[in-house]
């Protein structure tokens, strides 16, 4: 729990709310500051500010989504986890759902039955948008060399090869498009 030690040393990680071992909360739970869950929450857990921290103990269970900037999870979560700042998955963490994180620390033994999805600055990003733009750029770049077929025979043969070499650092879509233009 290295993350927990860092937060406590600054005074910002003080636990103000406790959900005890024999407690079940049904419904969404909103909090600010620090929340420690040893019992069960059936509903979403939502932080009210950017400095909040959630600590889920080994015995703790959340059946719902978690939206918290900072968290240390060592219990079970049945839902998606959104950590806009830092997410620490301790050795007994068991997550059935996706984990959206900005920074993540995962100990040996922690399990995630879902996807780990990196978020810039904690804001959700659609991965397919960048891929479509790269594909569109590759098509546009490929069309431009095809218009220069008036070049002398020896030059036209060498030009696509050098263009392909220059694009070696480009995306896979660009490489595929440049390779298709050679044939």
Phi, psi and omega per residue, in radians:
X1 nan 0.901 3.137
X2 -1.039 -0.716 -3.121
X3 -1.081 -0.769 3.127
X4 -1.034 -0.656 3.134
X5 -1.170 -0.704 3.132
X6 -1.106 -0.769 -3.115
X7 -1.153 -0.699 -3.111
X8 -1.184 -0.590 -3.125
X9 -1.150 -0.487 3.109
X10 -1.508 -0.148 3.129
X11 1.489 -0.192 -3.080
X12 -1.442 -0.237 -3.056
X13 -1.694 0.448 -3.113
X14 -1.207 2.252 3.116
X15 -1.398 2.090 -3.116
X16 -1.871 -0.381 -3.074
X17 -2.247 2.386 -3.136
X18 -2.232 2.265 2.969
X19 -1.824 1.866 -3.013
X20 -1.159 2.896 -3.066
X21 -0.988 -0.691 -3.088
X22 -1.737 0.458 -3.084
X23 -1.953 2.395 3.017
X24 -2.159 2.208 3.076
X25 -1.925 2.191 3.098
X26 -1.902 2.085 -3.082
X27 2.147 2.942 -3.135
X28 -1.203 2.539 -3.125
X29 -2.122 1.999 3.082
X30 -1.849 2.489 -3.125
X31 -2.668 2.848 2.949
X32 -2.255 2.755 -3.102
X33 1.422 -2.300 -3.100
X34 -1.991 2.429 3.106
X35 -2.254 2.242 3.087
X36 -2.026 2.158 -3.130
X37 -1.970 2.080 3.007
X38 -1.951 -0.280 -3.139
X39 -1.710 -2.471 -3.055
X40 -2.212 2.364 3.046
X41 -2.112 2.102 3.086
X42 -1.849 1.609 -3.055
X43 2.631 3.113 -3.117
X44 -1.397 2.595 3.061
X45 -1.954 2.125 -3.013
X46 -2.223 2.251 3.096
X47 -1.528 2.503 -3.102
X48 -1.602 -0.221 3.125
X49 -2.545 3.034 -3.043
X50 -1.394 -0.105 -3.139
X51 -1.913 0.117 -3.115
X52 -1.198 2.682 3.098
X53 -2.409 2.422 3.071
X54 -1.977 2.312 3.033
X55 -2.102 2.082 3.118
X56 -1.894 1.991 -3.073
X57 -1.329 3.034 -3.134
X58 -0.972 -0.635 -3.107
X59 -1.476 -0.189 -3.048
X60 -1.318 2.628 3.137
X61 -2.490 2.292 3.029
X62 -2.129 2.103 3.050
X63 -1.865 1.487 -3.087
X64 2.806 3.130 -3.132
X65 -1.444 2.650 3.094
X66 -2.078 2.203 3.086
X67 -2.165 1.648 -3.039
X68 -2.469 2.477 3.101
X69 -1.196 -0.700 -3.091
X70 -2.273 2.389 3.139
X71 -2.662 2.639 2.988
X72 -2.200 1.951 -3.088
X73 -1.901 2.204 3.073
X74 -2.318 0.091 3.131
X75 -1.996 -2.670 -3.089
X76 -1.855 2.457 3.059
X77 -2.283 2.208 3.052
X78 -1.977 1.465 -3.084
X79 2.797 3.114 -3.140
X80 -1.435 2.597 -3.120
X81 -2.079 2.240 3.132
X82 -2.116 1.968 3.132
X83 -2.063 1.839 -3.075
X84 -1.301 -0.331 3.129
X85 -2.055 -1.245 -2.999
X86 -2.458 2.342 3.121
X87 -2.217 2.131 3.075
X88 -1.968 2.139 3.085
X89 -1.820 1.894 -3.113
X90 -1.336 2.989 -3.013
X91 -0.988 -0.510 -3.109
X92 -1.801 0.271 3.107
X93 -1.206 2.326 3.109
X94 -2.306 1.925 -3.096
X95 -2.067 2.193 3.016
X96 -1.920 1.652 -3.068
X97 2.659 3.085 -3.137
X98 -1.466 2.628 3.080
X99 -2.052 2.017 3.082
X100 -1.782 2.083 -2.988
X101 -2.414 2.755 2.971
X102 -1.730 -0.907 3.013
X103 -2.218 2.403 -3.118
X104 -2.312 2.529 3.060
X105 -2.289 2.095 -3.046
X106 -2.175 2.106 3.132
X107 -1.456 2.710 3.077
X108 -1.077 2.281 -3.128
X109 1.890 -0.429 3.094
X110 -1.204 2.488 3.129
X111 -2.220 2.503 3.062
X112 -2.255 2.027 3.063
X113 -1.741 1.375 -3.069
X114 2.963 -2.803 -3.104
X115 -1.827 2.585 2.962
X116 -1.745 2.073 -3.025
X117 -2.177 2.007 -3.127
X118 -1.306 2.394 3.118
X119 -2.131 2.303 3.050
X120 -1.319 2.129 3.083
X121 1.043 0.348 3.108
X122 1.382 0.019 3.141
X123 -1.645 2.320 -3.137
X124 -1.054 2.477 -3.138
X125 -2.288 2.354 3.107
X126 -1.526 2.030 -3.054
X127 -1.119 -0.605 -3.035
X128 -1.255 -0.358 -3.138
X129 -1.087 -0.804 3.134
X130 -1.124 -0.633 -3.125
X131 -1.175 -0.695 3.135
X132 -1.162 -0.714 3.126
X133 -1.105 -0.723 3.130
X134 -1.108 -0.689 3.116
X135 -1.146 -0.700 3.123
X136 -1.148 -0.731 3.096
X137 -1.086 -0.697 -3.127
X138 -1.106 -0.708 3.122
X139 -1.150 -0.766 -3.141
X140 -1.107 -0.752 3.137
X141 -1.141 -0.616 -3.130
X142 -1.221 -0.599 -3.120
X143 -1.196 -0.618 -3.109
X144 -1.080 -0.849 3.130
X145 -1.141 -0.500 -3.128
X146 -1.157 -0.481 -3.138
X147 -1.255 -0.352 -3.114
X148 -1.579 0.701 -3.134
X149 -1.318 -0.105 -3.129
X150 -1.356 -0.117 -3.108
X151 -1.167 2.720 3.105
X152 -1.000 2.706 -3.014
X153 -0.990 -0.811 -3.119
X154 -1.158 -0.664 -3.114
X155 -1.239 -0.739 -3.119
X156 -1.075 -0.607 -3.132
X157 -1.247 -0.668 -3.121
X158 -1.324 -0.600 -3.034
X159 -1.041 -0.856 -3.121
X160 -1.090 -0.596 3.133
X161 -1.131 -0.759 3.136
X162 -1.198 -0.613 3.082
X163 -1.119 -0.720 3.127
X164 -1.108 -0.713 3.121
X165 -1.144 -0.673 3.136
X166 -1.170 -0.485 -3.120
X167 -1.544 0.144 -3.090
X168 -1.027 -0.500 3.135
X169 -1.578 -0.035 3.135
X170 -1.340 3.101 -3.127
X171 -1.201 2.883 -3.129
X172 -1.058 -0.635 3.136
X173 -1.107 -0.697 3.127
X174 -1.175 -0.719 3.119
X175 -1.068 -0.767 -3.125
X176 -1.104 -0.756 -3.127
X177 -1.142 -0.709 3.140
X178 -1.182 -0.658 3.111
X179 -1.162 -0.603 3.125
X180 -1.207 -0.528 -3.132
X181 -1.274 -0.367 -3.120
X182 -1.256 -0.525 -3.016
X183 -1.554 nan nan
